[in-house]
Amino acid sequence: MADRYLHFTGTAPGRFLTRRLSLPQPAPLRRWSLETPQLEGPLLHLTAGSGAGAGADTETGAGLAEVLAGVGLPVVGRADRPGAVVLDATGVTTAAGLGDVHAALHPVVRTLAPGGRIVVLGTVPSPDDHHQAAAQQALEGFVRSLGKEIGRGSTVQLVRIPGVRVPDVPASGIRLPGGGATAQGAASTLRFLLSPRSAYVSGQVIELTDATPEPVTDPAAPLAGRTALVTGAARGIGAAVASVLARDGARVIALDVPGVREELERTAARLGATPLPLDITAPDAADRIAAAAPDGLGVLVHNAGITRDRRLANMAADRWTSVVEVNLDSVLRTTDELLKGGAVTRGGRIVATASIAGIAGNNGQTNYAASKAGIIGLVRSLGPRAAADHGVTVNAVAPGFIETKMTAAVPFFIREAGRRMNSLSQGGLPVDVAEAVAWFAQPDSTAVNGQVLRVCGQSLLGA
């Protein structure tokens, strides 16, 4: 459904009126397309803190420079109008060192091109050094606040690179295990965040592991040779996910309930995918999925979900049970069986769909919020074990207000509130969620594990 307010604010009268009334002024987002594959403007690389772990004169720094060069934007030390900024703040280990963050970004934020990106690189707060932990945790508050004030369709993120404090060598600041290999582990994350693909992601904290990334043979088709199964793929977000994975070279199996077989088959035909009409709650669902992918699954996307909204006092037991069964229990059951049977191949990716409702809660959705919070628990617990036991990563997307047929049916004022109550002052599109799923699915996203990424424009709910 068209966002008429967004269109109105793009006109001269709209800009005048919204400024006078102090109303939200959303900027059209620059999303990925063949015509606009990159951001506009150079990439500005800055450093804050003494002895920053990714400094240019270190092995890791050389690796980071190589990674930034691969983003596709010219990397510079100074720019009047950068399209993106990467601030290496891994060397910020004291409260005083936070002044370097201000000094680096204060003169930059006003010159950032519309739709620009700021990524701050930090490291994991140390349990053994409360000064370093305070300084690094401070970066999270800084990033989330900057994301809410930067405007013009720009976004701000914090990426925590794994590292350990070296207390006996103060000048070293943070030593990053693996040197350049650690920087390479951030490659897929930086490519995603520093591109139009992350248009509706802002104010997020992404914590990487020190896992060695798998190589990507063809950057234009990174999922070539892999089979991806997407549940709930007939329409909406699921269809967008299937489309983006197919674009990236995957052989897609599109699964949805038999009741939408015709729509599922149309979607599959459009994408060159294989339709699989199947109720994901069926006892033999895992066996039938495995049979549909005899060579194994390289990507498994749990997107199927339902709502049966009522306040708890008015909610019948069957409404509770059906939502938990579809949204959570079927995900747990099929994931366990597919991992145990080896149907998800080594190096595979599992991506589940949570929701900001599972983070912030929502009036009339105790069942839905419980099921989506359960997905977050699944990801955080299973991620490390699946990587260790099966060589598989497990992550989740948590969409906010996404423009679909379902949200188009929401009453006008509630729909407008959902659109405006985020830092970008607009709803997202199904492709925004799909691009995040595709990032998780990348072969070189091995270091991204156990993460829950909110695709919500930095919603004010649950922040």
C-alpha positions in Angstrom: 0.0 0.0 0.0 1.4 3.4 -1.0 2.7 5.7 1.8 1.0 8.9 0.8 2.5 10.9 3.7 6.0 9.9 2.5 5.2 11.1 -0.9 3.6 14.4 0.4 6.7 15.2 2.5 8.8 15.0 -0.7 6.9 17.9 -2.3 7.7 21.6 -1.6 4.4 22.3 0.2 4.8 19.1 2.2 8.3 20.0 3.3 7.2 23.4 4.3 4.1 22.2 6.3 5.8 19.4 8.1 8.7 21.6 9.2 6.3 24.3 10.5 4.3 21.7 12.4 7.4 19.7 13.6 6.0 16.6 12.0 8.1 13.6 10.9 10.0 14.1 7.7 10.9 10.7 6.2 13.4 10.5 3.4 12.9 8.0 0.5 15.3 5.1 1.2 17.9 4.1 -1.3 17.5 0.4 -1.8 19.6 -2.0 -3.8 18.9 -2.5 -7.5 21.0 -3.2 -10.6 20.9 0.5 -11.3 21.8 1.5 -7.7 24.1 -1.2 -6.3 26.2 1.2 -4.2 25.9 4.2 -2.0 26.7 7.6 -3.3 30.0 9.1 -2.2 33.3 7.8 -0.9 33.9 5.7 2.3 35.5 7.7 5.1 37.8 5.5 7.3 38.4 7.0 10.8 40.0 5.9 14.0 39.3 6.7 17.7 41.3 5.6 20.7 44.9 4.9 21.3 46.4 1.8 19.7 43.1 0.9 17.9 43.0 -2.8 17.3 42.4 -2.4 13.6 44.9 0.4 13.0 46.5 0.5 9.6 49.9 -0.5 10.9 48.7 -3.9 12.3 47.9 -7.2 10.6 44.3 -6.7 11.4 44.4 -3.2 10.1 45.8 -4.4 6.8 42.9 -6.9 6.7 40.4 -4.2 7.5 41.8 -2.0 4.8 41.4 -4.9 2.3 37.9 -5.5 3.5 36.9 -1.9 3.1 38.4 -1.8 -0.4 36.1 -4.7 -1.3 33.0 -2.8 -0.3 33.0 -1.0 -3.6 33.3 2.6 -2.5 36.6 4.6 -2.8 38.2 4.6 0.7 39.5 8.0 1.8 40.9 9.6 5.0 39.0 12.9 4.3 35.9 13.7 2.4 33.5 16.7 2.1 30.5 14.5 1.5 31.0 10.9 2.4 28.5 8.3 1.5 29.6 6.1 4.4 31.8 6.3 7.5 33.6 3.5 9.3 35.0 4.5 12.7 37.4 2.0 14.3 36.8 2.5 18.0 38.2 -0.8 19.1 41.0 1.1 20.8 38.6 3.1 23.0 39.3 1.6 26.5 38.7 4.5 28.9 36.0 7.0 29.5 38.3 9.7 28.3 38.9 7.9 25.1 35.2 8.4 24.2 36.2 12.0 23.5 37.9 10.7 20.4 34.6 9.3 19.1 33.1 12.7 19.4 36.1 14.4 17.8 36.0 12.0 14.9 32.3 12.1 14.1 31.2 15.6 15.2 32.5 17.3 12.0 31.2 14.5 9.8 27.5 13.9 10.6 26.3 17.1 8.9 28.2 16.4 5.8 27.1 12.7 5.4 25.3 12.2 2.1 21.5 11.5 2.4 21.0 7.8 2.8 24.5 7.5 4.2 25.9 4.9 6.5 27.9 5.1 9.7 29.4 1.9 11.2 31.3 2.0 14.4 33.7 -0.9 15.1 34.0 -1.9 18.7 34.9 -5.0 20.6 33.3 -7.1 23.3 33.2 -5.5 26.7 35.7 -7.3 28.9 34.5 -9.0 32.1 38.0 -8.5 33.5 38.5 -4.8 32.8 35.6 -2.6 33.9 37.2 0.6 32.4 37.3 -1.1 28.9 33.9 -2.6 29.4 32.4 0.8 30.3 34.0 2.5 27.4 32.9 -0.2 24.9 29.4 -0.4 26.3 29.1 3.3 26.0 29.5 2.9 22.2 26.1 1.1 22.2 24.3 4.1 23.8 26.1 6.4 21.4 25.2 4.5 18.3 21.5 4.0 19.2 21.2 7.7 20.0 23.0 8.9 16.9 20.7 6.6 14.8 17.7 8.5 16.2 19.0 11.9 15.4 20.9 11.6 12.1 17.9 11.8 9.8 17.8 12.0 5.9 17.5 8.3 5.6 20.9 7.6 7.0 21.6 4.7 9.4 24.1 4.0 12.2 25.3 0.6 13.5 27.8 -0.9 16.0 29.8 -4.0 15.0 31.7 -5.7 17.8 34.7 -7.6 16.5 36.0 -10.3 18.8 39.0 -9.3 20.8 40.8 -9.6 24.2 42.3 -7.0 26.3 46.1 -7.0 26.7 46.6 -5.4 30.1 50.4 -5.7 30.2 50.9 -3.9 26.9 48.8 -0.7 27.3 49.8 0.7 24.0 48.3 -2.3 22.2 44.8 -1.6 23.4 42.9 -4.5 21.9 44.5 -7.5 20.3 42.2 -9.1 17.7 42.8 -12.9 17.5 43.7 -14.1 14.0 44.9 -10.7 12.8 43.8 -10.1 9.3 41.6 -13.2 9.4 39.4 -11.5 12.0 39.0 -8.5 9.8 38.0 -10.8 6.9 35.4 -12.3 9.2 33.7 -8.9 9.2 33.7 -8.6 5.4 30.1 -9.8 4.7 28.8 -7.7 7.6 30.4 -4.5 6.4 29.4 -5.2 2.7 25.8 -5.4 3.9 25.8 -2.5 6.3 27.7 -0.2 3.9 25.3 -0.8 1.0 21.7 0.0 0.0 20.7 -3.5 1.1 20.6 -2.4 4.7 18.2 0.5 4.1 15.8 -0.3 6.9 18.3 -1.4 9.5 19.5 1.1 12.0 20.6 1.4 15.6 21.7 -2.3 15.7 24.5 -4.0 17.6 26.1 -7.0 15.8 28.6 -9.1 17.6 30.8 -11.3 15.5 32.6 -14.5 16.4 36.2 -15.3 15.4 35.1 -18.0 13.0 37.0 -18.2 9.7 34.8 -17.2 6.8 34.1 -19.4 3.8 35.2 -18.0 0.5 32.7 -16.7 -2.0 33.4 -17.9 -5.5 31.1 -15.6 -7.4 30.2 -12.3 -5.7 27.3 -11.8 -8.1 25.9 -15.2 -7.2 27.2 -16.0 -3.7 24.7 -18.8 -3.1 25.3 -20.6 -6.4 25.4 -24.4 -5.8 23.3 -24.1 -2.6 19.8 -25.2 -2.0 17.6 -22.9 0.1 14.2 -23.8 1.6 11.9 -20.9 2.6 8.7 -21.6 4.6 5.7 -19.4 4.2 7.0 -18.5 0.8 3.7 -18.0 -1.2 3.4 -14.3 -0.5 4.7 -11.3 1.5 8.0 -11.5 3.3 8.5 -15.2 2.5 8.1 -14.6 -1.3 10.5 -11.7 -1.1 13.1 -13.9 0.8 12.7 -16.6 -1.9 13.2 -14.0 -4.6 16.4 -12.5 -3.1 17.9 -15.9 -2.5 17.2 -16.9 -6.0 18.7 -13.7 -7.2 21.8 -14.6 -5.3 22.1 -17.9 -7.1 20.4 -20.4 -4.8 18.2 -23.2 -5.9 15.0 -22.4 -4.0 12.4 -24.7 -2.5 9.3 -22.6 -1.7 7.2 -24.2 1.1 3.7 -23.1 2.2 0.5 -24.7 3.3 -1.6 -26.7 0.8 -4.4 -24.2 1.1 -2.4 -21.6 -0.9 -1.1 -24.1 -3.4 -2.0 -22.0 -6.5 -0.4 -18.8 -5.1 2.7 -20.9 -4.1 3.0 -22.4 -7.5 2.8 -19.0 -9.2 5.5 -17.6 -6.9 7.7 -20.6 -7.5 7.2 -20.4 -11.3 8.1 -16.7 -11.3 11.4 -17.5 -9.5 12.3 -20.8 -11.1 11.8 -22.4 -7.7 10.4 -25.7 -6.6 7.0 -25.5 -4.8 6.5 -27.7 -1.8 2.9 -27.6 -0.5 3.3 -28.7 3.1 1.9 -27.9 6.5 5.1 -27.2 8.6 3.3 -28.6 11.7 2.9 -32.0 10.1 4.6 -34.8 12.0 6.6 -35.8 8.9 7.4 -32.3 7.9 11.2 -32.7 8.4 11.3 -36.0 6.5 9.5 -34.4 3.5 11.7 -31.4 3.5 14.8 -33.7 3.6 13.3 -35.7 0.7 12.8 -32.5 -1.3 16.5 -31.7 -1.0 18.3 -35.0 -1.4 21.7 -33.2 -1.7 21.1 -31.3 1.5 20.1 -27.8 2.4 22.6 -25.0 2.4 20.1 -22.5 3.7 17.0 -23.1 5.8 14.7 -20.1 6.4 11.9 -20.4 8.9 9.5 -17.7 7.9 6.0 -19.3 8.2 3.9 -17.7 10.9 0.4 -16.9 11.9 -1.4 -14.4 14.2 -4.5 -15.1 16.3 -4.8 -11.9 18.3 -6.9 -11.5 21.4 -6.1 -10.1 24.8 -5.3 -12.9 27.2 -8.5 -12.6 29.1 -10.4 -13.2 25.9 -8.0 -15.7 24.2 -9.3 -19.3 23.8 -6.8 -22.1 24.3 -6.9 -23.0 20.6 -5.7 -19.6 19.6 -2.8 -19.8 21.9 -1.9 -23.3 20.9 -2.1 -22.8 17.1 0.2 -19.7 17.2 2.8 -21.4 19.4 2.7 -24.6 17.3 3.2 -22.8 14.0 5.6 -20.0 15.0 7.8 -21.8 17.5 7.2 -25.5 18.1 7.4 -26.5 14.5 10.6 -24.5 14.1 12.2 -26.2 17.1 11.1 -29.7 15.9 12.0 -29.5 12.3 15.3 -27.8 13.0 16.3 -30.5 15.5 15.4 -33.3 13.1 17.1 -31.7 10.1 20.3 -31.0 12.0 20.3 -34.5 13.5 19.7 -36.1 10.2 22.4 -34.1 8.4 19.9 -32.5 6.0 21.4 -29.1 6.7 24.9 -29.4 5.3 28.1 -28.4 6.9 28.6 -24.7 6.3 24.8 -24.3 6.2 22.8 -21.4 7.4 19.6 -21.4 9.5 17.6 -18.2 9.6 14.4 -17.8 11.7 11.9 -15.0 11.8 11.3 -13.3 15.1 9.6 -10.0 15.6 9.9 -6.8 17.5 6.7 -8.0 19.3 8.9 -10.7 20.8 11.3 -8.0 22.1 8.9 -5.2 23.2 5.6 -7.1 23.5 2.3 -6.0 22.0 -1.2 -5.5 23.3 -3.4 -8.4 22.3 -0.5 -10.6 21.2 0.7 -12.5 24.2 0.7 -15.7 22.1 2.5 -14.2 19.1 5.0 -12.3 21.3 5.7 -15.4 23.3 6.3 -17.5 20.1 8.7 -14.8 18.7 10.6 -14.3 21.9 11.0 -18.1 21.9 12.7 -17.8 18.5 15.2 -15.4 20.0 15.9 -17.9 22.8 16.4 -20.7 20.2 18.9 -18.6 18.2 21.0 -17.6 21.2 21.1 -21.1 22.6 21.5 -23.2 19.4 23.8 -20.9 17.5 27.1 -21.7 19.3 26.2 -25.4 19.6 25.1 -25.8 16.0 28.4 -24.2 14.8 30.5 -26.5 17.0 28.6 -29.7 16.3 27.4 -29.2 12.7 29.3 -26.3 11.2 26.0 -24.4 10.8 25.1 -20.9 11.9 21.8 -19.9 13.4 20.4 -16.3 13.3 17.1 -14.5 13.2 15.6 -11.4 11.7 13.1 -9.4 13.8 10.9 -7.3 11.5 9.1 -4.2 12.6 6.3 -2.5 10.6 6.6 -4.0 7.1 4.3 -2.9 4.3 2.4 -6.1 3.4 -1.3 -7.0 2.7 -1.6 -7.7 6.4 -0.5 -4.3 7.5 -2.6 -2.6 4.8 -5.6 -4.0 6.5 -4.7 -2.4 9.8 -6.9 0.6 10.8 -5.5 3.9 9.4 -4.4 5.6 12.6 -2.7 2.4 13.9 -1.0 1.9 10.6 0.3 5.5 10.5 1.6 5.1 14.1 3.4 1.9 13.1 5.0 3.7 10.1 6.2 6.8 11.9 7.3 5.3 15.3 10.9 4.6 14.1 14.0 6.6 13.4 13.3 6.5 9.6 9.6 7.5 10.1 8.3 5.0 7.5 7.4 1.4 7.1 9.8 -1.1 5.7 9.3 -3.4 2.6 9.4 -7.2 2.5 12.7 -6.9 0.5 14.3 -5.2 3.5 13.8 -8.4 5.5 14.9 -10.5 2.6 18.2 -8.6 2.2 19.0 -9.3 5.8 18.2 -13.0 5.4 20.5 -13.1 2.4 23.3 -11.5 4.4 22.9 -14.2 7.1 22.9 -16.8 4.3 26.2 -15.7 2.7 29.0 -18.3 2.8 31.4 -15.7 4.2 28.9 -14.8 7.0 30.4 -17.6 9.2 31.4 -15.1 11.9 27.7 -14.0 12.2 26.1 -16.5 14.6 23.5 -16.3 17.3 22.4 -12.8 16.3 19.0 -11.3 16.2 18.8 -8.4 13.7 15.9 -6.0 14.0 14.7 -4.9 10.6 12.5 -2.1 11.9 14.0 1.3 11.0 15.1 1.5 14.6 11.6 1.2 16.0 11.0 3.2 19.2 9.4 0.1 20.7 11.7 -2.2 22.5 14.8 -0.1 21.8 
